Structure formats: structure tokens, C-alpha cells
Amino acid sequence: MKRRQFFRYAQGAAIATLGINLAAHAQGGTLGVQWLGHTCFLFTGGGQRILVNPFKPLGCTQGFRPPTVAADIVLISSRLLDEGFIEGLPGRPKLLFEPGNYDVNGFRIQGIRTNHDRVGGFRFGVNVVWRWQQAGVNILHLGGIAMPLSIEQKILMGRPDLLLIPVGGSDKAYTAAEAKAAIELLQPHIVVPTHYRTNAADATCDLSGIDDFLTLMEGTPVRRIGGSSFSLGSGSIPAGPVINLLSYG
């Protein structure tokens, strides 16, 4: 994806930079969470639709439908095809793709810089972890991170109500063991595993399935959703952690 394409999508999104302190956005209601495959999710609530990490069906995402859904804001963690493909998105959503602190459509959104691999970002560059509050729920989407979290990054990320974390390994995302270590550090209330091998993968996919992660997390309650979406209100967040396991549909 060429740089000018990103700026073309970002035109008109006059975004004011904020201070590093992320204040809570006063919202109520219910948060809708829909899994569109891999690390791509659509979050609905507070009058906005926020799409994270649209992808091009290829390799590990070959069998997923293209996530060309309507959104008001699009967040991408990197410019790789499995989490930063924006061709075909309808409308003119506000696009964020770099670390920073933003005020967009009344939402305060924080992008936290991490490396996308275990060698200082030299192979796959920067991964952006996204943090925001929607419908009263504190959300942290780790993108395709592979590096351990530092104490400074943990402080920036806080304790999320809802954590979306890669668990399938490869050179650019957490293994099951690395994901467990990050969960123990962040202490989220709800965990949604992402970036693992599914039936959508072709023969080139190098990810592990979900079973390795669930085995390591034995003793943590698992809620099998039985579908690709669930709803969550700020008043119904469990003490946690609880794993919400979605199925693609």
C-alpha cells in the first residue's frame, strides 16, 4: 500500500493532537463487538462505528470475506495486508494509522507504538496498539504485536475492560505463551483472542490454532459465544479475566 493512498483516505479528517493523559469519554449504552476475521473487528456504540484492521483475504485470511463494512472511524495497526488494507471501504471514514493521541468525532483515541516483531521492528516495522473508550467500555486492541510489553507501555495501556490480543504466533505476533504473559501484566476483565489459524487459512499460513492458547489458559473461564458478535455494557463487565471465544460466521 503506497503512502499517498493513506493520505487520500485521511483527507478531511482534521484531527487535533491531545495530551498523553487519556480521559474517559462520557458515554453510555451498549457496545457491539463483531469479529470480521483475523484481527479485524467492528465496534458499535456511542453513536459511532469503529473498524479496526481491515485486511485483504490472502494466506491466513484467504477464506474470510473482505471486511468492506461501513464505519465512521478506521484504525489500523500496520500497513501490512493482513491488518492495513483499506481499498474498497465505503464512504469516507476518518483514518488513523500512526501512534499518537487523537480527538475524532468526539472520541479520544490513543495509538501506542510497539514493534511488530521480536527484532526491534527491523522485519515488520511498527505495530500500533489502539486504546479508547466506547459506550463506557475501555478497549485495548493490541494489533499484531510480537514484542513483550515494557512497564512504560503497560502504564500507557492501563487495565482494559476488553482486551483483543493475538495468540497464534509467527514472526509478527504473540505465541500463546507470550499472550498469556501479556494478559497477566495487563489484567483485563475480558479477553478476546485474535490472529490464530482458522479454517479460512490456506496452506501458506504459519499460525497456530486456538487450542494451544486455551490449554495454557486452563483455569480461566471460557465463554464460547457461538457466533461472531456479542454485546457488552459498562455495568455488566465481569471481574475477570474471562475469555470470550468467537466463531466466524
MIMI-426103 format. One record per residue (C-alpha): z, y, x. Coordinates in pm, 1 decimal, padded with zeros to 6 digits. Each point is the difference from the previous one (the first is absolute). Example, Ala and Ser with C-alpha at 12.3 -4.5 7.8 and 13.67 -1.06 7.14 Angstrom:
<sites>
- zz,yy,xx
- 00780.0,-00450.0,01230.0
- -00066.0,00344.0,00137.0
</sites>
This chain:
<sites>
- zz,yy,xx
- 00000.0,00000.0,00000.0
- -00105.0,00329.1,00153.1
- 00245.7,00287.0,00022.3
- -00217.4,00236.7,-00205.6
- 00018.0,-00236.9,-00297.2
- 00376.4,00035.8,-00007.8
- -00018.9,00376.5,00006.6
- -00261.8,-00004.5,-00274.3
- 00241.8,-00185.4,-00225.4
- 00286.2,00222.8,00107.5
- -00178.9,00328.9,-00082.8
- 00175.7,00203.7,-00260.4
- 00333.4,-00175.6,00055.0
- 00191.6,00306.4,00113.1
- 00308.3,-00167.1,00140.9
- 00299.7,00198.3,00118.6
- 00202.7,-00141.4,00287.0
- 00370.8,-00037.4,-00070.6
- 00307.4,-00035.4,00217.7
- 00104.1,-00341.9,00122.1
- 00272.2,-00038.1,-00262.6
- -00144.6,-00186.7,-00299.8
- 00167.9,00123.9,-00315.7
- 00004.9,-00214.4,-00312.9
- -00257.5,00082.4,-00264.8
- 00161.8,00041.8,-00338.3
- -00179.2,-00257.4,-00212.0
- 00092.9,-00249.6,-00262.2
- -00171.0,-00266.4,-00199.5
- -00142.4,-00326.4,00127.2
- -00190.7,-00089.1,00314.7
- -00295.0,-00234.8,-00041.1
- -00091.3,-00205.3,00308.5
- -00333.5,-00183.6,00009.6
- -00117.4,-00216.4,00290.2
- -00373.3,00029.5,00063.8
- -00002.6,-00237.9,00297.2
- 00110.9,00001.7,00365.8
- 00202.9,00322.0,00058.3
- -00167.6,00189.6,-00285.7
- 00217.9,00109.5,-00292.8
- -00029.2,00242.9,-00287.8
- 00320.8,00180.9,-00096.2
- 00013.7,00170.8,-00339.4
- 00276.7,00230.0,-00116.7
- 00114.8,00360.2,-00004.2
- -00338.0,00103.7,-00138.7
- -00191.5,-00118.1,00307.7
- -00192.3,-00303.8,00125.4
- 00047.5,-00065.5,00371.8
- -00231.1,-00252.0,00167.8
- 00096.2,-00138.3,00341.0
- -00234.4,-00171.7,00248.6
- -00328.4,-00067.5,-00181.1
- -00203.5,-00258.6,00193.6
- -00347.9,-00142.2,00039.4
- -00016.4,-00368.7,-00105.1
- -00054.0,-00174.3,00332.2
- 00175.8,-00274.7,00195.1
- 00355.0,-00032.0,-00131.9
- -00094.4,00212.3,-00305.4
- -00340.3,-00161.1,-00064.1
- 00084.8,-00139.5,-00343.8
- 00181.0,00304.6,-00138.7
- -00171.7,00242.4,-00233.6
- -00072.8,00341.1,00155.2
- 00297.1,00221.9,-00095.3
- -00213.3,00281.9,-00136.7
- 00255.3,00125.9,-00250.0
- 00066.2,00353.9,-00115.7
- 00279.7,00176.0,00186.1
- 00132.6,00351.8,00046.0
- 00123.3,-00056.7,00356.6
- -00122.4,-00251.2,00258.9
- 00211.0,-00094.3,00301.9
- -00143.1,-00203.2,00286.0
- 00190.9,-00151.6,00289.9
- -00294.0,-00028.4,00241.5
- -00375.6,00034.3,00011.0
- -00059.3,-00372.5,00029.1
- -00208.9,-00158.7,-00273.8
- 00289.7,-00203.9,-00140.2
- 00214.3,00305.4,-00078.4
- -00211.1,00313.3,00025.7
- -00331.4,-00050.5,-00181.7
- -00054.6,00284.4,-00243.7
- -00366.9,-00038.8,-00094.4
- -00052.4,-00033.8,-00374.1
- 00330.7,00147.2,-00112.9
- -00053.6,00186.8,-00328.5
- 00074.2,00368.5,-00041.1
- 00132.7,00226.1,00273.9
- 00350.0,-00124.8,00083.6
- 00214.2,00179.8,00255.0
- -00018.0,-00203.4,00320.6
- 00273.3,-00033.6,00264.1
- -00068.2,-00197.6,00315.4
- 00203.0,00158.5,00280.5
- 00374.4,00008.7,00074.9
- 00175.3,00307.1,-00134.3
- 00195.4,00145.7,-00288.3
- -00195.1,00108.4,-00305.3
- 00038.5,00155.9,-00344.2
- -00276.0,-00135.4,-00225.8
- -00020.1,00032.1,-00378.9
- 00375.3,00062.4,-00015.0
- 00084.9,-00303.0,00216.4
- 00161.4,00016.5,00341.6
- -00159.8,-00266.7,00215.4
- 00089.9,-00087.5,00357.2
- -00229.3,-00183.8,00240.3
- 00186.2,-00150.5,00295.2
- -00193.3,-00088.0,00315.1
- 00033.1,-00350.5,00147.1
- -00224.8,-00216.1,00216.1
- -00228.3,-00248.3,-00173.1
- 00040.3,-00265.7,00268.2
- 00248.7,-00129.9,00256.5
- -00160.9,00173.4,00297.7
- 00070.2,00365.7,-00071.2
- -00294.1,00046.6,-00236.3
- -00259.8,-00068.3,00269.5
- -00179.6,-00265.3,-00210.0
- 00018.8,00127.3,-00357.2
- 00133.8,00354.2,00030.1
- 00242.4,00169.8,-00236.4
- 00154.5,-00144.3,-00315.5
- 00142.9,00245.2,-00253.0
- 00305.9,-00106.9,-00196.8
- 00015.6,00183.9,-00333.5
- 00320.9,00111.5,-00167.5
- 00034.2,00176.9,-00334.3
- 00191.0,00000.6,-00327.8
- -00175.1,-00070.3,-00329.9
- 00159.9,-00038.0,-00343.8
- 00337.6,00021.3,00174.0
- -00074.4,-00297.6,00230.3
- 00003.8,00039.1,00379.8
- -00308.3,-00178.9,00134.9
- -00074.6,-00099.7,00359.1
- -00339.4,-00156.2,00078.2
- -00015.3,-00125.6,00358.4
- -00376.5,-00043.3,00006.1
- -00116.3,-00245.4,00267.1
- 00275.1,00055.9,00254.0
- 00054.2,-00244.9,00288.0
- 00248.8,00187.1,00220.1
- 00379.1,-00021.3,-00036.7
- 00163.0,00302.4,-00159.1
- 00198.4,00237.0,00218.2
- 00331.5,00145.5,-00114.2
- -00168.4,00340.5,-00032.2
- -00268.0,-00145.0,-00227.4
- 00262.0,-00180.6,-00204.4
- 00181.3,00329.9,-00055.2
- -00324.2,00164.3,-00118.7
- -00074.7,-00290.0,-00234.9
- 00346.6,-00015.5,-00154.8
- 00101.3,-00280.2,-00233.0
- -00284.4,-00069.3,-00244.4
- 00038.1,-00118.6,-00356.6
- -00339.4,-00167.9,00034.0
- -00133.6,-00124.4,00335.7
- -00356.4,-00127.2,00044.9
- -00020.5,-00190.9,00326.5
- -00265.0,-00211.8,00178.8
- 00109.9,-00356.6,00072.7
- -00311.5,-00200.3,00098.7
- -00014.4,00073.8,00370.7
- -00316.5,00047.0,00210.6
- -00044.4,00255.3,00277.2
- 00052.6,00296.0,-00230.8
- 00276.1,-00087.2,-00246.4
- 00348.9,-00148.9,-00011.3
- 00059.2,-00370.2,00025.4
- 00251.0,-00148.1,-00243.0
- 00276.1,00029.1,00262.3
- -00086.8,00362.1,00079.7
- -00005.4,00085.1,-00369.0
- 00343.8,-00154.6,-00047.2
- 00136.7,00210.2,00287.3
- -00140.3,00316.8,-00155.6
- 00148.5,-00089.1,-00339.5
- 00341.7,-00052.1,00158.8
- -00028.8,00343.0,00162.1
- -00123.6,00191.2,-00306.7
- 00216.6,-00178.4,-00261.3
- -00238.5,00053.3,-00294.0
- 00091.3,-00084.6,-00359.1
- -00335.8,-00158.8,-00087.7
- -00247.2,-00155.4,00245.3
- -00368.0,-00055.8,-00078.8
- -00174.1,-00205.9,00272.7
- -00357.7,00098.7,00086.5
- -00272.5,-00079.2,00254.5
- 00013.6,-00380.3,-00010.7
- -00265.2,-00267.6,-00042.1
- -00108.4,-00067.0,-00359.4
- -00281.5,-00189.8,-00167.2
- -00207.5,00316.5,00040.2
- -00027.5,-00055.7,00377.0
- -00309.0,-00139.0,00169.8
- -00003.9,-00230.7,00303.7
- 00032.3,00289.7,00246.0
- 00340.0,00114.7,-00132.2
- 00279.0,-00034.7,00258.7
- 00296.2,00064.2,-00232.1
- 00275.3,-00244.9,-00091.6
- 00084.5,-00071.9,-00362.2
- 00309.7,00112.9,-00186.2
- 00197.7,-00323.8,00050.5
- 00114.9,00081.3,00355.0
- 00155.4,00324.0,-00121.0
- 00168.1,-00154.9,-00302.9
- 00145.9,-00277.0,00217.3
- 00148.9,00251.3,00243.5
- 00139.7,00204.2,-00290.0
- 00169.5,-00301.3,-00158.9
- 00310.2,00115.9,-00183.9
- -00163.1,00323.4,-00113.2
- -00080.3,-00009.0,-00374.8
- -00372.1,-00027.0,-00075.0
- -00139.3,00134.0,-00325.5
- -00341.6,-00156.2,-00061.3
- -00174.6,00258.3,-00211.8
- -00278.2,-00228.4,-00124.1
- -00250.7,00282.2,00011.3
- -00122.7,00289.9,00208.8
- 00223.3,00274.4,-00140.9
- 00354.1,00089.7,-00101.3
- 00193.2,00302.8,-00122.4
- 00314.5,00148.6,00145.0
- 00236.4,00272.8,-00111.3
- 00245.9,00185.3,00218.5
- 00282.8,-00131.9,-00216.6
- -00100.2,-00365.4,00040.4
- -00011.2,-00032.9,00378.6
- 00197.4,-00304.3,00120.0
- 00260.1,00018.5,00275.5
- -00239.1,-00220.0,00195.7
- -00171.8,-00107.8,00188.0
- -00221.7,-00179.9,-00251.0
- -00353.1,-00117.2,00080.1
- -00262.4,00077.0,-00264.2
- -00283.9,-00245.2,00056.4
- -00321.4,00104.4,-00170.2
- -00306.3,-00210.2,-00070.8
- -00349.9,00143.7,00005.8
- -00169.1,00015.7,-00335.1
</sites>
